């Protein structure tokens, strides 16, 4: 286990507020990573995706780097732009 993972686990055990905020932040981070990977796998730049979504490259950057407030309709359009399907799953934690 890496030092970072060990630190996070210990901090989560000791600090309930950190634990709650970490889970939400980490989930948002993962969404951005998934979007960026899908775009790169499709061989597209942020500018190319932006043109398809009729927005700016900086808006695509925000979506990929700060996915905490992205609309479902935007995620769906993004998925289509990179040639992917969007699936949503609810899971109990």
N, C-alpha and C positions, 0 to 999 in steps of 0.2 A: 504494500500500500504506500502511495506517495505521501510526502510530508504535507502537501496541501489537503489531501483527503483526510489524513489523520487530524489535522488542525480543524477542518470543517466539522468532522464527527464530534470532536471534543467540544467545540464551541456550541454546536447544536444541543448537546447534552446539558450544557451549563446555562444556556441563554435562550429562553423560549421565544423572545422577540426576534432574535437573530434567526432562529430556526424557521419561524413563520415567514419572515422577509426573504430568507435565503431560498426557500422552496419556490416562492412566487417568482423571484428574480431569476432563478436557475431555469424555470420552465420557460420564461420569456426569452432567455438567452438561447435555449435549445431551439426554439421556433426560428429565431434569426439564423442560427447555424444551418438548420435544415433548408431554409429558403436560399441561403447563399450557396450551399452545396448543390441544390437542384439547378440553380441558375448556371453555375460553373459547369455542371455535368451536361447541361444543354448547350454549352459553348457560347453563352451569351454574356454580354457586359451589362452593367447596371443601366447604361444609356439605352441599350437595345430593349431591355425590359421596360424601361420608362416610356419609350416610344409606343410600345404595344399597349401599355396601360394609360397612355395619353397623360403622362405626368412628367416630373423632372427626375434626373438622375439622383439629386439630393433626396427626393422623396423615397426612392428605392433604397438608398443608403440608410435612411431613418428606419424604414421597415425592417431591413436586415440587421440593424444594430440596436434598435429599441422597439422590439416587437410587443411591448406591453399593452399597446392600445391600437391594435390593428383590427379593422373590421373583418368579419367573416367574408363579406363580399369582396374585399380587397385581396384576401388570401386566396379566394377562389379564382379571381382574375389573374393573380400572380402565377398560380399553379398552371392555369391554361397557357399563359405566356411562355412558360418554360417547358411546356409539353408534358405536364404531370397532372395527376388527379389528386384532389384534396379529399382525404378521409379524416373524420373526426371520431374519436373514441372517448367515451366516458369511462373512467376507472376509479374504483375506490382505493383510497390510499391507506 
